[in-house]
Structure formats: structure tokens, C-alpha cells
């Protein structure tokens, strides 16, 4: 049988009535009602609804002589209320003065009132007029008191004080004025911010470029919480904590944000300074409250950023002679992480760039089982980071991301994000439709060298000296095998420098003596050029001298690369020697160190001078080009010097 196709009935769409939002009850309404009641009692209580008309004592005496006054009522010995006779109320002169009131007046209400001076004089005057005119008017005395008004005035100071106290308590209980730390009764509560699956944390591991090793470690911690049976069925235990260690800007907090977005478990985030308070015992109390909340919501993760604020190594000697609040906080943290009452369902993540000063008890296995080191990104990782930060930009289609990655050695993830933002701002300033290669190069120059100062006043002789100084750097680095190849030289002032040179250093994991010596020699090329050309030196090499002195001292005292000192190092990785008043070597050794550092630097200085004297003509030609154009690139050096006499390593070749 064929099925009948029924046409759907045309139903009128239901019109939803707008919901009428009823006003929410507010406790302040009660206070307002009480105040209105008191005001009403004050206004209307203890007095007639009708207010008599104002008059003067002279007019009153006239009314009294005419026989219009039936009674005079003296109120509180200073106010007189006048009651007229029935006949007088009918007179035209009094019919208009029936009292100022919104209610109709009656015959029992006073018609007039006035204030008089001396009561005795007023009474004598009244009696005299009464006798002279043979009147029947009477005078009575009344005391008018407003009990509710007087009670209100008595209680008003107490009401105000109680009201202010309630207001302050309500503000504190609601967390106004700085969160839990500003509350009197909640001062020991944790200031951690809770993130869960309902929070707006959108960061995921896809947003974390580079850091592959660190990302795998952190992802595994998230997997522990999602699938604990996978690991515990073989008898393993879930790690209790992991600490992220790395330089500023390398992505430690970003990794923690990715964990918060991926874990789908309660995530408590706070800073190490949140435990610090001026009151004794508050830090330890906040640690207890934090772990109490985390255990109630377990499995959960606690992230403590900049943990070195409370995790600094405990000193053996307390110079202050008082209780150290920070040490108490650290002791409580150690107990909560691995003590008798610890809970394995709470994982602690921490981040710091000062791992050398952390307490050894905090870093041991069982508390922070994993120490995840985050280094500066290499070329490949920088390319991935650029890809992430270039997504929201309208970039040029011809932009080579690998070229950008090679132009930013030593840049952290935060630096690369800053480069991308600066490039977009530079392109917008120049009203371009997309962000191109030159915008990124200008952004790198802006970040590394500072703001360009084209309006800085420089004399011709100073400009010539700066040009030969920078040309000396370029010449010596071009002639040395291990010196970094040149990218750009400029004599336009930037930041604090009057001129600058950009190089593309090789990303080495270890350094050999020849490599360090070549870098020192290239750095001294600027001062050597001044000596060769002008036969005098200037103060323009301050930054160069500071750099090479640190390098030479490191060779002698840290890396053990000096024959006279031998295979010794005076470097203390714990950082405790910074607070020591004695040197780890004798005065005789100190003299030897100073001599070796000076000898090492002077040898490279003479080496730079000999190189520049050998290529003096090319140095002069390069300086003249620099004076003419103010900015020169690698192509200019190729025209003047030819190709470098050394084989370029593949990773150091500049890609166009």
C-alpha cells in the first residue's frame, strides 16, 4: 500500500513573551525604609498635621484688643500659638490664614503662631490688654516634646557607626580591594585562581611552538591525570611535581597555560609572591589552604610561577635574629608536597629562571620529580615560533620564514613575538598593505639596537671617526675565520650607540679558544681602526671593551682555557660565592689572572692592528662608502674585499 503524504499543517509560530525581569531584593531597601519611617516620625510625630500661619507679636496684640483671641498657648516658653473665636474665624481678615497644610484645618487648630522675646514681658502685656478691654481670653502653657525624634538623635551616632562597620565587613567578605589578601577574616586564604573546563583558557599545545622536549614532558603529566591506570597498573607512581627552568621569555608560563587548557582538571594558578605577606604565619596558612582546595578537587594541578620568591635556599645563619616568614612558608610547602599528609592526586608545576638559588630540599626527587630545562630556541624552533606569531598578520606572500629565523639568533619566544608585533606596527606606520621582509629587518634593528635617531647632531669629524670604527669591525671580522659574518653596518645613531654592526653568529653549543679569540679580535677592530687611521683612540669603544673583558675573564677564570692558570675554574654554580667576602684564590693568583687577561686582550688588539694595516686601502674605501650611504650590507663588502677566504658553514650562509 502506498503511504499517504500528509502535508504539514501551517502552525502559527509561537510568539514568546518577553520575560519581565523582576527587581532583585536588596538588603539596602530595608535600611531605606527604616530611615523613611524615622523621618516621618520626626516630621509628623508630636505635632499637629496643620501648621499655623506666621504672624508678629504686634498683630497678635491687635487681634487680642479686637476680642478675636480665644486662647493663647505658650509652647516651650518661646512660641505662642493663637486660637481664634468662632466669630473671628468668619472674618475676612482671618479666613485667608487657615494654616499651611495639605490637610483641611479644623476649629480646634491654632490659626497663628509667632515667637516672642522675654516671657515675663509678653505675659504682662497680655494681662494688661485683657484687663483694659475686659476680655475672657486665657493663656496656657505646654511642653511639646518629640520622643521619637529625641530617641533618633540619641541613637543616630550608634546607627552611623554600626552602618559603616556593616558596609566595611560586606566589602571585605566580597573580596573588594585586592582579593582574599585584603580581607581581615580571609587573610590566610589562598589567592590562587582556579581554572577548569568551564574557564576561558583557550591555549593548547598547538599554540606552543618549539620546545619539543619540554612539551613532551608536560604532555605526559597531563596524560597521567587523564589515564592514570595506564601507568599505575605496572606499579609506577604518578610524579608529584615538575619544575620548568629556563631564561625569561622562553615559554615557561605559556606551557603552563597549555596545561590548563588541555588537562580538563582543576588548575590552580598563582605566583610565588602571593604567599608573601607582612603578617607572621600568613604564607604558611595560604599554602595549607591552597593544598586543601586542591585535594578537595583532586585530581588537580597547582602551578606556582616564579617559585624562587618562596623557594630560595634557607640560610644557616639568621642575621636578623627574628623569625623568617619566608622560611616558614617554604617549610609548609615542603611538607605539603611530600609529607605524612601528602596526596598523590595533586601535581605541582612550578616555573623559575633562578634554579641555582632554590633550596635543595625543594628540588629533590619526591617533590619535583622532573626538572624540565627550557633553552633558547634554535633555528628550526624559531621558524616554528615565527609560524605561530605570523598567523594573525597580513604578511607578504614572498616572505621567507627561514630567513627570519636565521636573522634572529639568541632570540627567545617572547622576543620573536615582539619582532612580529613591531614589524606589523612599522608596516602600518608606512601605510603598507602587508608586512614584508624589510619591515621585519627594521623591527629586529629596533629591538636590538634601539630607536633610530637621525636628528642627533654629530660633527663631521665625529662622523668620520664613527665610520672608520664600524668599518674596522667589518674588515677584521671579514678576515677572521671564526668571527661571525657581517649582515649590516650603519653609522646612524640608535639608542645609546652612535653606530652599530649586525652579525650572524654561528649557533655553537661549545666554544674553542680560537673561536673566542677571533671574536675578541673582531670586537677590537673598531678601536684598532681608529689607531691605524688617526693614530689616536677615543671613548667610543666602551661597549666593545666591556664585552671583551668579560670574555677574556671567562676564558681565564671559568673555562680553564689559559695555560698559566691551568685546568682550574673559580665559577660557583650555586651562586653562594656572590655573598662571600673572600675570593676563592690568593692575592698572588689574582695578580696572575689580571696579567693573563690583559696579555690576552693586548695580543688580539695588536693582531687587529696588523690586519687593518695590511688592508688599509680597503678599510678606507669601505669607510668612505659608509660615510656616503650611512648603511652598508654584505654586498658592499663582497665588492671591496671579494669572497671570504674561508669556507662558509652551511648554517651561517645568509638566505635571500
Secondary structure, DSSP 4 states (H G I P E B T S, - for coil): -PPP-PPPP-PPPP-PPPP-PPPPP-THHHHHHHHHHHHHHHHHTTS-SSBPEE--HHHHHHHHHTT-EEEEEEETTTEEEEEE-HHHHTSHHHHT-S-B-SS---TTS-SEEEE-S-HHHHHHHHHHHHHHTT---EEEEE----HHHHHHHHHHHHHHHHHHHHHHHHHHHTTTTTGGGG-STTTTS--PEEE-TTS-----GGG--S-HHHHHHHHHHHHHHH-THHHHTTT----SEEEEEE-TTSSHHHHHHHHHHHH-SEEEEEEGGGG--SSTTHHHHHHHHHHHHHHHT-SEEEEEESTHHHHBPPPSS-TT-S--HHHHHHHHHHHHHSSTT--TTEEEEEEES-GGGB-HHHHSTTTS-EEEEEPPP-HHHHHHHHHHHTTTS-B-TT--HHHHHHT-TT--HHHHHHHHHHHHHHHHHTT-SSB-HHHHHHHHHHHHH--B-TT----HHHHHHHHHHHHHHHHHHHH-SSSPEEEEEE-S-BTTBS-EEEEE----SS--HHHHHHHHHHHTHHHHHHHHHHS---GGGHHHHHHHHHHHHHHHHTS---TTT-S-----TTSGGGG-SS-SS-HHHHHHHHHHHHHHHHHHHHHHHHHHHHTHHHHHHHHHHHHHHSEEEHHHHHHHH-S-SSPPPGGGPPP-
